[in-house]
Structure formats: structure tokens, C-alpha cells
Amino acid sequence: MSKENNLIHQTVRWGGGYVAVGKENEVSDVAVHGWVKRGLPPTEWTGETGYAKVMVKMARKNGFHITRKQLLDFSLKLRHS
């Protein structure tokens, strides 16, 4: 899948990039790259982490509309592909 068709990649860009999203989520930019390739971690569904929520907040601050549900649904597609 190309990055242009990857909703997580687009949201990271809208949120200010890999380093900015990583910093806000207290993870490395390498971890954020992993999300783009493999989807968000299972801890997003158990409520242990809130990475998607932070990414949505960052994107919206920059004028882009995305929902947590959209990110999680896309992540499931990546995780099962």
C-alpha cells in the first residue's frame, strides 16, 4: 500500500510529522513508522494507550478532520493484510 493511500500516514503528516507525533505520544518516530506499516498496537483497543486520540487531536488542530474510529478501522485492515 502506498503512503498516499495510508490513512495513518496521512494523519501523521496532518499532525506535524513522525517526530512531532512520536513526541506527543511519548514514543520514538521509529514506533510511529511501525504504526504506518503495521497499524496501531493492540493496546489501542484495550484502552491501555491513546495514540489514535492524540493523532486526531493534532490533525484537527491543523484543520484536518479525522476520527479515532477511522484510524482504528484502518489499523485493523493493516493488521489483517
ChimeraX commands (.cxc) that place a marker at each C-alpha (Angstrom):
marker #1 position 0.00,0.00,0.00 radius 0.5
marker #1 position 1.35,3.41,-0.91 radius 0.5
marker #1 position 1.75,6.02,1.78 radius 0.5
marker #1 position -0.67,8.28,-0.10 radius 0.5
marker #1 position -3.40,5.66,0.45 radius 0.5
marker #1 position -2.40,5.03,4.07 radius 0.5
marker #1 position -4.74,6.86,6.44 radius 0.5
marker #1 position -2.31,6.59,9.36 radius 0.5
marker #1 position 0.49,8.13,7.28 radius 0.5
marker #1 position -1.80,10.97,6.19 radius 0.5
marker #1 position -2.87,11.62,9.78 radius 0.5
marker #1 position 0.77,11.67,10.91 radius 0.5
marker #1 position 1.51,14.24,8.20 radius 0.5
marker #1 position -1.52,16.30,9.21 radius 0.5
marker #1 position -0.35,16.11,12.81 radius 0.5
marker #1 position 3.06,17.57,12.02 radius 0.5
marker #1 position 5.14,14.54,11.04 radius 0.5
marker #1 position 6.68,11.45,12.55 radius 0.5
marker #1 position 8.85,13.22,15.12 radius 0.5
marker #1 position 6.05,15.52,16.32 radius 0.5
marker #1 position 3.51,12.69,16.62 radius 0.5
marker #1 position 6.05,10.50,18.39 radius 0.5
marker #1 position 6.97,13.24,20.83 radius 0.5
marker #1 position 3.33,13.98,21.66 radius 0.5
marker #1 position 2.68,10.27,22.23 radius 0.5
marker #1 position 5.94,9.78,24.16 radius 0.5
marker #1 position 7.26,7.21,21.67 radius 0.5
marker #1 position 10.01,7.31,19.06 radius 0.5
marker #1 position 9.48,8.31,15.46 radius 0.5
marker #1 position 10.52,4.72,14.64 radius 0.5
marker #1 position 7.47,3.49,16.57 radius 0.5
marker #1 position 5.27,5.84,14.54 radius 0.5
marker #1 position 6.76,4.43,11.31 radius 0.5
marker #1 position 5.77,0.99,12.61 radius 0.5
marker #1 position 2.18,2.14,13.02 radius 0.5
marker #1 position 2.14,3.25,9.39 radius 0.5
marker #1 position 3.41,-0.15,8.25 radius 0.5
marker #1 position 1.54,-2.46,10.64 radius 0.5
marker #1 position -1.28,-0.43,12.16 radius 0.5
marker #1 position -1.68,0.86,15.68 radius 0.5
marker #1 position -0.83,-1.55,18.50 radius 0.5
marker #1 position -3.49,-3.80,20.08 radius 0.5
marker #1 position -3.32,-1.65,23.22 radius 0.5
marker #1 position -5.43,0.92,21.35 radius 0.5
marker #1 position -8.44,-1.42,21.54 radius 0.5
marker #1 position -7.88,-2.39,25.18 radius 0.5
marker #1 position -7.68,1.25,26.28 radius 0.5
marker #1 position -4.11,0.96,27.57 radius 0.5
marker #1 position -2.92,3.60,25.09 radius 0.5
marker #1 position -4.50,6.55,23.37 radius 0.5
marker #1 position -2.24,7.14,20.38 radius 0.5
marker #1 position -5.11,7.48,17.92 radius 0.5
marker #1 position -6.83,10.06,20.12 radius 0.5
marker #1 position -3.66,12.15,20.26 radius 0.5
marker #1 position -3.15,11.88,16.49 radius 0.5
marker #1 position -6.73,13.00,15.87 radius 0.5
marker #1 position -6.28,15.97,18.19 radius 0.5
marker #1 position -3.05,17.00,16.42 radius 0.5
marker #1 position -4.60,16.69,12.95 radius 0.5
marker #1 position -7.70,18.65,13.93 radius 0.5
marker #1 position -5.54,21.40,15.42 radius 0.5
marker #1 position -4.10,21.78,11.92 radius 0.5
marker #1 position -7.52,21.91,10.27 radius 0.5
marker #1 position -7.95,18.27,9.19 radius 0.5
marker #1 position -10.94,16.14,10.13 radius 0.5
marker #1 position -10.33,12.53,11.06 radius 0.5
marker #1 position -11.90,10.33,13.72 radius 0.5
marker #1 position -10.43,7.79,16.10 radius 0.5
marker #1 position -12.79,5.18,14.66 radius 0.5
marker #1 position -11.45,5.78,11.15 radius 0.5
marker #1 position -7.88,5.28,12.36 radius 0.5
marker #1 position -8.72,2.13,14.29 radius 0.5
marker #1 position -10.71,0.67,11.38 radius 0.5
marker #1 position -7.82,1.35,9.02 radius 0.5
marker #1 position -5.39,-0.16,11.52 radius 0.5
marker #1 position -7.42,-3.37,11.57 radius 0.5
marker #1 position -7.16,-3.59,7.78 radius 0.5
marker #1 position -3.36,-3.17,8.00 radius 0.5
marker #1 position -3.03,-5.70,10.81 radius 0.5
marker #1 position -5.02,-8.31,8.88 radius 0.5
marker #1 position -3.47,-7.80,5.45 radius 0.5
marker link #1:1,2 radius 0.2
marker link #1:2,3 radius 0.2
marker link #1:3,4 radius 0.2
marker link #1:4,5 radius 0.2
marker link #1:5,6 radius 0.2
marker link #1:6,7 radius 0.2
marker link #1:7,8 radius 0.2
marker link #1:8,9 radius 0.2
marker link #1:9,10 radius 0.2
marker link #1:10,11 radius 0.2
marker link #1:11,12 radius 0.2
marker link #1:12,13 radius 0.2
marker link #1:13,14 radius 0.2
marker link #1:14,15 radius 0.2
marker link #1:15,16 radius 0.2
marker link #1:16,17 radius 0.2
marker link #1:17,18 radius 0.2
marker link #1:18,19 radius 0.2
marker link #1:19,20 radius 0.2
marker link #1:20,21 radius 0.2
marker link #1:21,22 radius 0.2
marker link #1:22,23 radius 0.2
marker link #1:23,24 radius 0.2
marker link #1:24,25 radius 0.2
marker link #1:25,26 radius 0.2
marker link #1:26,27 radius 0.2
marker link #1:27,28 radius 0.2
marker link #1:28,29 radius 0.2
marker link #1:29,30 radius 0.2
marker link #1:30,31 radius 0.2
marker link #1:31,32 radius 0.2
marker link #1:32,33 radius 0.2
marker link #1:33,34 radius 0.2
marker link #1:34,35 radius 0.2
marker link #1:35,36 radius 0.2
marker link #1:36,37 radius 0.2
marker link #1:37,38 radius 0.2
marker link #1:38,39 radius 0.2
marker link #1:39,40 radius 0.2
marker link #1:40,41 radius 0.2
marker link #1:41,42 radius 0.2
marker link #1:42,43 radius 0.2
marker link #1:43,44 radius 0.2
marker link #1:44,45 radius 0.2
marker link #1:45,46 radius 0.2
marker link #1:46,47 radius 0.2
marker link #1:47,48 radius 0.2
marker link #1:48,49 radius 0.2
marker link #1:49,50 radius 0.2
marker link #1:50,51 radius 0.2
marker link #1:51,52 radius 0.2
marker link #1:52,53 radius 0.2
marker link #1:53,54 radius 0.2
marker link #1:54,55 radius 0.2
marker link #1:55,56 radius 0.2
marker link #1:56,57 radius 0.2
marker link #1:57,58 radius 0.2
marker link #1:58,59 radius 0.2
marker link #1:59,60 radius 0.2
marker link #1:60,61 radius 0.2
marker link #1:61,62 radius 0.2
marker link #1:62,63 radius 0.2
marker link #1:63,64 radius 0.2
marker link #1:64,65 radius 0.2
marker link #1:65,66 radius 0.2
marker link #1:66,67 radius 0.2
marker link #1:67,68 radius 0.2
marker link #1:68,69 radius 0.2
marker link #1:69,70 radius 0.2
marker link #1:70,71 radius 0.2
marker link #1:71,72 radius 0.2
marker link #1:72,73 radius 0.2
marker link #1:73,74 radius 0.2
marker link #1:74,75 radius 0.2
marker link #1:75,76 radius 0.2
marker link #1:76,77 radius 0.2
marker link #1:77,78 radius 0.2
marker link #1:78,79 radius 0.2
marker link #1:79,80 radius 0.2
marker link #1:80,81 radius 0.2
view
